[in-house]
Amino acid sequence: MDEQKENRGMIQRATDDNDGDEDRCRQDSLPLDLAMDLLSRLPAKSIARFLCVSKHWSSFTTVPSFTKSFATRCSAQPPSLLVTFSKNLKRFVFSFPQDQNLDGSYPPVYSYQMTDTDSWCWNHSQSIHGLVLLQGSVIWNPTMRRFSTLPTPTTNKTVSYLGYDPLEDKHKVLCLSKDESKQPRVLTLGAQESWRIISKDFPLHYPYRDCHGQCINGILYYEACFRIGDGGERRIMSFDVRTEKFDSIELPEFYLGSYPHMILYKGRLSIVEIRSLPSIDIWILKDGDSSHKYWKQKRFNLPLSEIDPIKSKILTFNGVSDTTGELIFTLWRFSDSFWVLYFIMRSESIREAFFEGVFGDDFRCCYGLDSYGIHSIDVIPNHYESLVSL
């Protein structure tokens, strides 16, 4: 009852200047907890449309219990693959089911277009519990179709990372200067706070590349460099999103990859290295290694002979399924269909998913797309719908 009173108070404060709104009068005849439960069961695109009905309707999505209920329901469902590309100052976004063996005429779960979004650099992070970080400290919520530019914490050149703490249900952005003498800063999203300086237990390092890293089970991993003399030593840094503590991990001695993709393999931190298909190397951090420097290498071979020879030549690695642990490959372009290849490491086998009818001739004509397919697509796995509003 106390929570319901608190929720009603939050909604009342958000709609104080809308006393004559007929929608609110009708809504007041329905118990608040029942109304919120019904709304939380609707698809995200329907909820997004309801935001435009009135301030009263919009205020529902700011109530923590409502957004948490919606997030819990979405997390229990299979994640999605987001596919996005740009054409003629428009950005197109498609969502496809992930981790499901679909073969045939399956359209996207949803699709939409946005205009004038490519003024930002479209270098992006993975989807972190429904949010994506774009280069330039822009937060994108694909579900709500909203972009929020974060305040610049410093005039120095910086690299930002997006993390999520599942225990406290908080997103945080870690900002590092390329000058390792500058202290890092942290911003908790949605908390109406300013950037905070982390002054304790900060090992001097700087971002090695303008990459967004990976967040796994509340730990943010990214590539860093420690200055040694006139050169530098590459390492993996870990940042606990909840405690805001740093730690460093030595890269494998014979690791040659440029952009380490960190995953959990059989419960242990691992790095996927793909230099030349069909060979796939997984570097696995050994159990009980308190020094964080002993790795074991395991090699897999992708059975390319089982797929179309043309497809095997234009495969792109797009990450790992958080739910099944399978490696995800797509083509670096698509036309009127979209094809996904999953590599199951435990059995060294593959499965395919095929989506037809993504767009047809009318769509091509309307937006000036050629018949040879869309190039330079971005694929973002493990996306869950989110109502988080910044």
C-alpha positions in Angstrom: 0.0 0.0 0.0 2.8 2.4 0.8 4.4 1.8 -2.6 1.1 2.4 -4.3 0.7 5.7 -2.4 4.2 6.7 -3.4 3.6 5.8 -7.1 0.3 7.8 -7.1 2.2 10.7 -5.6 4.8 10.6 -8.3 2.2 10.5 -11.0 0.2 13.3 -9.3 3.2 15.6 -9.2 4.0 14.9 -12.8 0.5 15.9 -13.9 -0.4 18.8 -11.5 -0.9 21.1 -14.4 -3.2 18.8 -16.2 -6.2 18.8 -13.8 -8.8 19.0 -16.5 -7.4 16.1 -18.6 -10.3 13.7 -19.4 -7.8 10.8 -19.8 -6.8 11.2 -16.2 -10.3 11.2 -15.0 -11.1 8.0 -16.8 -7.8 6.5 -15.5 -8.6 7.4 -11.9 -11.6 5.1 -12.1 -9.2 2.1 -12.4 -7.0 1.1 -9.5 -3.5 2.4 -10.0 -1.8 -1.0 -9.4 -4.1 -2.7 -11.9 -3.7 0.0 -14.5 0.1 -0.2 -14.2 0.1 -4.0 -14.4 -2.0 -3.9 -17.6 0.2 -1.3 -19.2 3.4 -3.2 -18.4 2.1 -6.2 -20.3 1.8 -4.3 -23.6 4.4 -4.3 -26.3 7.0 -1.5 -25.9 5.9 0.1 -29.2 2.4 0.5 -27.8 3.6 2.0 -24.6 5.8 4.4 -26.6 2.7 5.6 -28.5 0.8 6.1 -25.2 3.4 8.5 -24.1 1.9 11.0 -26.5 -1.6 10.7 -25.1 -1.1 13.0 -22.1 1.2 13.9 -19.4 -0.7 11.6 -17.1 -0.1 8.6 -19.4 3.5 9.6 -19.9 4.1 9.8 -16.2 3.5 6.0 -15.8 6.8 5.2 -17.4 8.7 7.3 -14.8 7.5 5.2 -11.9 10.3 2.8 -10.9 8.0 -0.1 -10.1 6.4 0.1 -13.6 9.7 0.2 -15.5 11.1 -2.6 -13.3 8.0 -4.8 -13.9 8.4 -4.2 -17.7 12.1 -4.9 -17.6 11.6 -8.1 -15.7 9.1 -9.4 -18.2 11.3 -8.5 -21.1 14.4 -10.1 -19.6 12.5 -13.4 -19.3 11.9 -13.4 -23.1 14.6 -14.2 -25.8 16.7 -11.2 -26.7 16.7 -9.6 -30.1 19.3 -8.8 -32.8 19.2 -5.1 -33.8 20.2 -4.3 -37.4 20.7 -0.7 -38.4 22.1 1.1 -41.5 22.1 4.6 -42.9 20.8 5.9 -46.2 20.1 9.4 -47.4 20.3 11.0 -43.9 17.9 8.4 -42.6 18.8 5.6 -40.2 16.8 2.4 -40.4 16.4 0.0 -37.5 15.2 -3.6 -37.6 14.7 -6.0 -34.8 14.9 -9.8 -35.3 14.4 -12.7 -32.9 17.7 -14.0 -31.5 18.5 -17.6 -30.4 15.5 -19.0 -32.3 15.9 -21.4 -35.2 13.7 -19.5 -37.7 13.8 -20.6 -41.3 11.4 -19.1 -43.8 9.2 -16.0 -44.3 9.5 -14.3 -41.0 9.4 -10.4 -41.0 11.3 -8.4 -38.4 9.7 -8.0 -35.0 9.6 -4.3 -35.6 11.2 -1.7 -37.8 11.3 2.1 -38.0 13.3 4.9 -39.4 14.8 8.1 -37.9 16.1 11.2 -39.6 19.1 13.4 -39.0 20.8 10.9 -36.7 24.1 10.6 -38.5 25.4 13.8 -37.2 26.8 11.5 -34.5 29.5 9.0 -35.1 27.8 5.6 -35.3 30.5 3.8 -33.4 28.4 1.9 -30.8 28.7 -0.2 -27.8 26.8 -3.5 -27.3 23.3 -3.3 -26.0 23.6 -2.9 -22.2 20.2 -3.9 -20.7 18.3 -2.0 -23.4 20.6 1.0 -23.9 23.4 1.6 -26.5 26.3 4.1 -26.1 27.3 5.9 -29.3 30.6 7.7 -29.6 30.4 11.2 -28.4 28.6 10.2 -25.1 25.2 9.8 -26.8 22.8 7.3 -25.2 20.4 5.6 -27.5 17.2 3.8 -26.3 16.1 1.8 -29.4 12.8 0.9 -27.9 11.8 4.4 -27.1 13.6 5.7 -30.2 15.3 8.4 -28.2 18.8 9.8 -28.0 20.3 11.7 -25.0 23.6 13.5 -25.2 25.4 13.4 -21.9 27.2 16.5 -20.6 30.9 16.7 -21.4 32.9 15.9 -18.2 36.2 17.4 -19.4 37.7 19.3 -22.3 40.4 16.6 -22.8 39.8 13.9 -25.3 38.0 11.1 -23.6 36.6 7.6 -24.2 33.3 6.5 -22.5 32.1 3.1 -21.5 28.5 2.0 -20.6 28.0 -0.5 -17.8 25.0 -2.0 -15.9 24.8 -3.2 -12.4 22.0 -5.9 -12.2 21.9 -5.9 -8.4 21.0 -2.3 -8.0 19.4 -2.0 -11.5 21.6 1.0 -12.5 23.3 2.1 -15.7 26.6 3.9 -15.3 28.9 5.6 -17.8 32.7 5.5 -17.1 34.7 8.3 -18.8 38.5 8.0 -19.1 40.8 10.7 -20.4 43.6 9.7 -22.9 45.9 11.5 -20.5 46.4 8.7 -17.8 47.2 11.4 -15.2 43.6 12.5 -15.3 41.2 10.8 -12.9 38.3 8.9 -14.3 34.7 10.1 -13.9 31.4 8.2 -13.4 27.9 9.2 -14.2 24.8 7.2 -13.0 22.1 7.5 -15.6 18.7 8.7 -14.5 19.9 9.8 -11.1 20.0 13.5 -11.9 23.6 13.7 -10.7 26.8 15.3 -12.0 29.9 13.5 -13.0 31.8 12.1 -10.0 35.6 11.7 -9.8 37.0 8.4 -8.8 40.0 9.3 -6.7 40.7 6.1 -4.8 42.5 3.0 -6.0 42.8 4.1 -9.6 45.7 2.4 -11.4 47.2 4.9 -13.9 46.2 3.8 -17.4 44.6 5.2 -20.5 42.2 3.8 -23.2 44.1 1.9 -25.8 41.5 2.4 -28.5 38.2 4.2 -29.0 36.3 1.0 -28.4 33.3 0.5 -26.0 34.3 -2.7 -24.3 32.0 -5.3 -23.0 29.9 -5.5 -19.8 29.4 -9.0 -18.4 27.5 -9.7 -15.2 28.0 -6.2 -13.8 31.7 -6.1 -14.7 32.9 -3.7 -17.5 35.9 -4.9 -19.5 37.9 -2.7 -21.8 41.3 -2.5 -23.4 43.8 -0.2 -21.8 47.5 0.7 -21.9 50.0 1.2 -19.1 52.8 3.6 -19.9 56.2 1.9 -19.6 59.1 4.1 -20.6 58.5 5.5 -24.1 56.1 2.6 -24.9 53.1 1.0 -23.3 51.8 -2.4 -22.2 48.3 -3.5 -23.4 46.1 -5.0 -20.8 42.4 -5.7 -20.1 40.9 -3.5 -17.4 37.9 -4.6 -15.3 35.6 -2.1 -13.6 33.0 -3.3 -11.1 30.0 -1.1 -12.0 28.5 -1.4 -8.5 31.6 -1.0 -6.3 33.5 1.2 -8.8 36.7 -0.7 -8.3 39.3 -1.3 -11.0 41.5 -4.3 -11.7 43.9 -5.2 -14.5 44.3 -8.5 -16.4 47.3 -9.3 -18.6 46.6 -10.3 -22.1 47.6 -13.8 -23.3 51.3 -14.0 -24.1 50.8 -15.0 -27.8 47.6 -13.1 -28.3 47.8 -11.2 -31.6 44.3 -9.8 -31.9 43.6 -6.1 -32.3 40.2 -5.8 -30.7 39.7 -8.4 -27.9 36.1 -9.5 -27.6 35.5 -10.6 -24.0 33.0 -13.3 -23.2 32.2 -15.8 -20.5 33.1 -19.3 -21.6 32.1 -22.0 -19.2 31.9 -19.4 -16.5 35.4 -18.0 -17.0 36.5 -14.8 -18.7 37.6 -15.5 -22.2 38.7 -13.7 -25.4 37.4 -14.6 -28.9 40.1 -14.2 -31.5 39.1 -14.6 -35.2 42.0 -13.8 -37.6 41.1 -16.0 -40.5 38.0 -18.2 -40.8 37.4 -21.1 -40.4 39.8 -20.9 -37.4 38.4 -19.5 -34.2 40.6 -19.2 -31.1 39.2 -18.8 -27.6 41.7 -17.7 -24.9 40.4 -18.8 -21.5 41.6 -17.3 -18.1 42.5 -20.2 -15.9 40.6 -21.0 -12.7 42.1 -19.8 -9.5 44.5 -17.4 -11.2 44.6 -14.5 -8.7 47.4 -12.9 -10.8 45.2 -12.6 -13.8 47.8 -13.7 -16.4 47.5 -17.4 -17.1 45.4 -18.3 -20.2 44.7 -21.5 -22.0 44.1 -21.4 -25.8 41.3 -23.5 -27.4 40.9 -23.7 -31.2 37.6 -24.3 -33.0 36.9 -24.7 -36.7 33.8 -23.2 -38.2 32.3 -25.8 -40.6 32.0 -23.5 -43.6 31.6 -26.4 -46.0 28.0 -26.8 -44.6 26.9 -23.4 -45.8 26.6 -21.6 -49.1 30.2 -20.9 -50.4 29.2 -17.3 -51.3 28.0 -16.6 -47.7 31.1 -18.1 -46.3 33.2 -15.4 -47.9 31.4 -12.4 -46.5 30.8 -13.5 -42.9 31.1 -11.0 -40.1 31.5 -11.9 -36.4 29.0 -9.9 -34.4 29.4 -11.2 -30.8 28.2 -13.9 -28.5 24.7 -14.8 -27.4 24.5 -14.0 -23.7 21.8 -16.7 -23.2 23.2 -19.6 -25.2 26.9 -18.9 -25.5 26.8 -19.3 -29.3 29.0 -17.2 -31.6 26.9 -15.0 -33.9 27.8 -14.4 -37.5 25.9 -12.5 -40.2 26.7 -11.3 -43.7 28.2 -7.8 -44.0 25.3 -6.8 -46.3 21.7 -7.9 -46.9 19.1 -7.3 -49.5 15.5 -8.3 -49.0 16.3 -11.0 -46.6 18.5 -11.4 -43.5 20.5 -14.4 -42.6 22.1 -15.4 -39.3 24.6 -18.2 -38.5 25.1 -19.5 -34.9 28.2 -21.5 -34.0 27.6 -23.9 -31.1 31.0 -24.3 -29.5 30.2 -27.3 -27.2 29.2 -29.4 -30.3 31.2 -27.5 -32.9 28.1 -27.4 -35.0 26.1 -24.6 -36.7 22.5 -23.6 -37.1 21.0 -21.0 -39.4 18.1 -18.5 -39.1 16.7 -16.9 -42.2 14.3 -13.9 -42.4 12.6 -13.1 -45.7 10.6 -10.1 -46.7 12.6 -7.5 -44.8 11.8 -5.0 -47.5 10.6 -5.2 -51.1 10.5 -3.2 -54.2 8.2 -0.5 -52.8 10.5 0.1 -49.9 13.6 0.3 -52.2 11.8 2.8 -54.5 10.6 4.9 -51.6 14.1 5.3 -50.0 16.4 5.0 -53.0 17.9 1.6 -52.2 19.6 -0.4 -54.9 19.0 -4.0 -55.7 22.5 -5.2 -54.7 21.8 -5.0 -51.0 22.6 -2.8 -48.1 26.3 -2.5 -47.1 27.9 -1.3 -43.9 25.2 -2.6 -41.6 25.6 -2.7 -37.9 24.4 -5.7 -35.9 23.8 -5.4 -32.2 23.0 -8.7 -30.4 21.5 -9.3 -26.9 19.0 -6.4 -27.0 16.2 -6.3 -24.5 13.4 -3.7 -24.7 13.7 -1.0 -22.1 11.6 2.0 -21.0 14.5 3.7 -19.3 14.2 7.5 -19.7 17.1 9.8 -19.2 
